[in-house]
Every structure is written in structure tokens, then in C-alpha cells.
Amino acid sequence: MTILDKIVEKKRIEVALAKQKVSLDQLSTYPLYSRTCYNLKESVLDPNKTGIIAEFKRASPSKGLINGRATVSEVVKGYQQAGASAVSVLTDSDFFQGSLEDLSQAREALTIPLLRKEFIVDTYQIAEAKAYGADIILLIAACLSPQEIRSFASFAKKLNLNVLLEVHNEQELVNSIGDNLDAIGVNNRNLKDFSVDLNHSYDLVNKIPNDVIRVSESGISDPKTIKALKAAGFQGFLIGENFMKTDDPVQAIDEFVSEML
């Protein structure tokens, strides 16, 4: 079993338990459920912003604890002030030490799009994302069928959510392209062994349709890499570990952005 298989297996159990505690109908009564979402495409293409989707991540299966001290509100506010186009917050507890509480705390602090970074295997999690203040959901092609991707994206759109599809290779991209996608991200990290290779992005950039935002994810640790990815055609850049592994993620993004300009 790969780490991804283990995460998905655990996630199905987690979702079944969550449904028993709070029904879909109950989620729809949460105050944030009816709010209008911020637009991901507009924010990424805003010339006053950086294109960076900055991630709050305490831990990962490959690295263990990355940052156990930083607080969500402080970090995401700093990300926004530094010019991030969006913020990503991990909500998986077992493998990433995140929570839905982290998501709602980030929502309170932000006026830019917020991504619920999660392994979505059920429409329930999409409704949950909306109820806790997300503007964007992530659909990972490596753990969903093309039919599930289409169905989940359609459900998300009914809730006015933005949809980011994550792919790792051309086969996943070809199989998964459909309606209701706002952005396609190429994950440079292999979810089976967690190795990183930026060539995944360069290989796929020209195969991503022009009507969606192109995002390069993972393994970006040098401002020069952003320039190269931009030149190749990417508009969005998901960066988490590079900031979170430091003592001061806010200072880290400030320095990174100043070198980008």
C-alpha cells in the first residue's frame, strides 16, 4: 500500500463518521455556507499579486513535523500581506496535523481565496469545505476516477466553489479534463514515493487547456524557479513547505517575494 492508498482508506472511514455527527442538511445551515466565494482566476491573474498559493502545513507523511509553533491566523495574514493570490490550508488531521478549525480561522483572517487542501473522496467533504469557509476545493486525479472528478466538480460549482484539479502525469490530465474546472495543478511531488521533479510541470504545461489557470505545485524553493515557470506558461505556484519549514513563515514569504520582483 502506498501512502496515498493509506490516506484514502482512512479518509473514507473519517467521512463516514463525520456524516453521522453532522448531516449534509445541517452543514447547509452553517453561516459560511451561504457566503459568496472569492474568484481564484481573478486573484491569480491580478497584476498586484504574485500568483503564489501559499500553504499552511504543520506536517506531512514524508517529512513528519514541519512547523508545530506557527499559528494559522498570523501566518495566513502574513501570506496575504506579502501578495499571495490565494492561501491553502491542510485539513487532514492524521497525516498532516490539520483541521477544519484551521480552515475557519484562516477564513476569518483573509480577504483572498482560500483552498481546502484535502483528499476528497465524497461530495460531503465539498459541502464541508463550503461550510467552513473555503473558496476552492482540490480534486486529486490520482485518487479519483474521471467520472468522480466530473461529478464532484459539478457539485462544487452548484455551491459556487472554485475547482482546482491536481494531476501528476499526462494520462491523468487527459482522463480528467472536463467542464467546471477553474485551475489545473501539476504536482511535482510523486504521491506514491514523495520524490519531487519539476520536469512534471514543464512536460505538461502546454497540454493544459488555455481556459483554466495553470498551477505548478510542490518543490518550488527558489524565486528564479517561479520566473522559469512563468516563462513556460504557469500563472499559479503552490508553495508551502519552503515557508513553513522556517522559524518565521511570514518573513520567509516576504524575502521570497522581494527576490521575485
C-alpha positions in Angstrom: 0.0 0.0 0.0 1.3 3.5 -0.9 0.9 6.4 1.5 -1.8 7.7 -0.8 -3.7 4.4 -0.5 -3.5 4.6 3.3 -4.7 8.2 3.3 -7.7 7.5 1.1 -8.6 4.4 3.1 -8.5 6.4 6.3 -10.4 9.3 4.7 -13.4 7.1 3.8 -13.7 6.0 7.4 -13.3 9.6 8.6 -16.1 10.8 6.2 -18.5 8.1 7.3 -18.0 9.2 10.9 -18.4 12.9 10.1 -21.7 12.2 8.3 -23.0 10.5 11.5 -22.2 13.6 13.5 -23.3 16.4 11.1 -25.7 15.7 8.2 -25.4 17.4 4.8 -28.6 19.3 5.6 -27.0 20.6 8.8 -23.9 21.7 7.0 -26.1 23.9 4.7 -27.3 25.9 7.8 -23.7 26.9 8.8 -23.2 30.7 8.5 -20.4 30.5 6.0 -22.3 28.1 3.7 -24.2 30.9 2.0 -21.3 33.3 1.5 -20.1 34.3 -2.0 -16.8 32.8 -2.8 -13.8 34.8 -3.9 -12.7 34.1 -7.5 -9.5 32.1 -7.9 -8.8 33.0 -11.5 -9.3 36.8 -10.9 -7.0 36.7 -7.9 -4.2 34.7 -9.6 -4.3 36.9 -12.7 -4.4 40.1 -10.6 -1.2 42.0 -11.6 -0.9 43.4 -8.0 -0.5 39.8 -6.6 2.3 37.2 -7.0 0.4 34.2 -8.3 1.6 32.3 -5.2 -0.9 30.0 -3.5 0.8 29.9 -0.1 0.2 26.9 2.1 -0.2 26.5 5.8 1.1 23.0 6.6 2.2 21.7 10.0 3.3 18.3 9.0 3.5 15.8 6.1 3.8 12.0 5.8 7.3 12.3 4.2 8.8 15.0 6.5 6.9 14.5 9.7 6.5 17.7 11.8 7.4 20.7 9.7 6.2 23.5 12.0 4.5 23.0 15.3 4.7 26.6 16.5 3.2 28.9 13.9 -0.4 29.9 14.3 -2.9 29.8 11.4 -4.2 33.4 11.7 -0.7 35.0 11.9 0.8 33.1 9.1 -2.1 33.4 6.6 -2.4 37.2 7.3 1.3 37.4 6.5 0.9 35.4 3.3 -1.8 37.8 2.2 0.2 40.9 3.0 3.1 39.6 1.1 1.0 39.4 -2.1 -0.2 35.8 -2.1 -3.0 35.2 -4.7 -4.6 32.5 -2.5 -4.0 30.5 0.6 -4.1 26.8 1.0 -4.8 25.1 4.4 -4.4 21.4 5.1 -7.4 20.0 6.9 -6.3 16.3 7.2 -5.5 15.5 10.8 -4.0 12.0 10.7 -1.2 12.7 8.2 -0.8 16.5 8.2 -2.0 17.6 11.6 -4.5 20.0 10.1 -8.2 20.6 10.9 -11.4 22.2 9.7 -10.9 24.6 12.6 -7.7 25.8 10.9 -9.7 26.5 7.8 -12.3 28.6 9.5 -9.6 30.5 11.4 -7.9 31.2 8.0 -11.2 32.4 6.6 -11.6 35.0 9.4 -8.2 36.4 8.7 -8.4 36.5 4.9 -9.9 38.5 2.0 -8.4 36.4 -0.7 -9.4 32.9 -2.0 -8.9 30.0 0.4 -8.3 26.4 -0.6 -9.3 23.5 1.5 -6.3 21.1 0.9 -7.8 17.7 1.4 -8.1 14.3 -0.1 -11.7 14.5 -1.3 -13.4 11.1 -1.8 -17.1 12.2 -1.2 -19.3 15.2 -2.0 -19.8 15.5 1.7 -16.3 17.0 2.1 -17.1 19.6 -0.6 -20.2 20.8 1.3 -18.0 20.7 4.5 -15.4 22.9 2.7 -18.1 25.4 1.9 -19.5 25.3 5.4 -16.1 26.1 6.9 -15.2 29.0 4.6 -13.3 27.6 1.7 -13.5 29.2 -1.8 -11.6 26.4 -3.6 -11.6 22.6 -3.4 -8.9 20.3 -4.6 -9.7 17.2 -6.7 -6.7 14.8 -6.9 -6.8 12.7 -10.1 -4.5 10.1 -8.5 -7.3 9.0 -6.1 -10.4 9.7 -8.1 -12.0 8.2 -11.3 -12.7 10.6 -14.2 -16.4 10.1 -13.5 -15.9 11.1 -9.8 -13.9 14.2 -10.9 -16.7 15.3 -13.2 -19.4 14.6 -10.6 -17.5 16.3 -7.8 -16.6 19.4 -9.9 -20.3 19.8 -10.9 -21.4 19.5 -7.2 -18.8 22.1 -6.2 -19.9 24.5 -8.9 -23.5 24.3 -7.6 -22.1 25.6 -4.3 -20.2 28.4 -6.1 -16.8 26.9 -5.3 -13.7 27.1 -7.4 -12.2 23.8 -8.5 -8.5 23.0 -8.7 -7.7 19.7 -10.3 -4.4 18.1 -9.5 -2.6 15.8 -11.9 0.8 14.1 -11.9 1.2 12.9 -15.5 -0.3 13.2 -19.0 -2.5 10.2 -18.6 -4.2 11.7 -15.6 -4.6 15.1 -17.3 -6.1 13.6 -20.5 -8.5 11.4 -18.5 -9.6 14.2 -16.1 -10.1 17.3 -18.3 -13.8 18.3 -18.3 -16.2 21.1 -17.5 -16.3 23.0 -14.2 -12.6 23.3 -13.7 -11.1 26.7 -12.8 -7.4 25.6 -12.5 -5.3 22.6 -13.2 -2.3 22.0 -11.0 0.7 19.8 -11.8 2.0 18.3 -8.7 5.8 17.9 -9.0 5.7 15.5 -6.0 5.0 11.9 -6.6 2.3 10.9 -4.1 3.4 7.3 -4.1 7.0 7.9 -3.0 7.0 11.6 -2.4 10.0 12.3 -4.6 10.0 15.8 -6.4 10.7 16.6 -10.0 9.9 20.0 -11.6 10.0 18.4 -15.0 6.5 17.2 -14.4 5.4 20.8 -14.7 7.5 21.6 -17.8 6.3 18.4 -19.5 2.6 19.1 -19.1 2.2 22.9 -19.3 1.4 23.1 -23.0 -1.1 20.3 -22.7 -3.3 22.2 -20.2 -6.2 24.0 -21.8 -6.0 27.8 -22.1 -9.3 28.4 -20.4 -8.0 27.3 -17.0 -5.3 28.7 -14.7 -2.1 26.6 -14.8 -0.6 25.9 -11.4 2.7 24.3 -10.6 2.7 22.6 -7.2 5.5 21.4 -4.8 9.2 21.6 -4.9 9.4 25.4 -5.6 12.1 26.8 -3.3 13.8 29.5 -5.4 12.3 32.7 -6.8 14.2 32.0 -10.1 12.1 28.8 -10.5 8.9 31.0 -10.5 10.4 33.1 -13.3 11.2 30.0 -15.3 7.7 28.5 -14.7 6.1 31.8 -15.6 8.1 31.9 -18.9 6.9 28.3 -19.5 3.2 29.4 -19.1 2.3 28.9 -15.5 0.3 31.5 -13.7 -0.1 30.0 -10.2 2.5 28.5 -7.9 1.6 26.4 -4.8 4.3 26.8 -2.1 4.1 25.5 1.4 7.0 23.6 2.8 9.5 26.3 1.7 7.9 28.8 4.0 6.6 26.6 6.8 9.9 24.8 7.5 11.4 28.1 8.6 11.1 29.7 12.1 9.1 32.6 10.6 7.0 31.7 7.6 5.8 35.3 7.2 9.4 36.6 6.9 10.2 33.7 4.6 7.5 34.6 2.1 8.4 38.3 2.4 12.0 37.6 1.4 11.0 35.2 -1.3 8.6 37.7 -2.9 11.2 40.6 -2.7 13.6 38.3 -4.7 10.9 37.6 -7.2 10.3 41.2 -8.1 
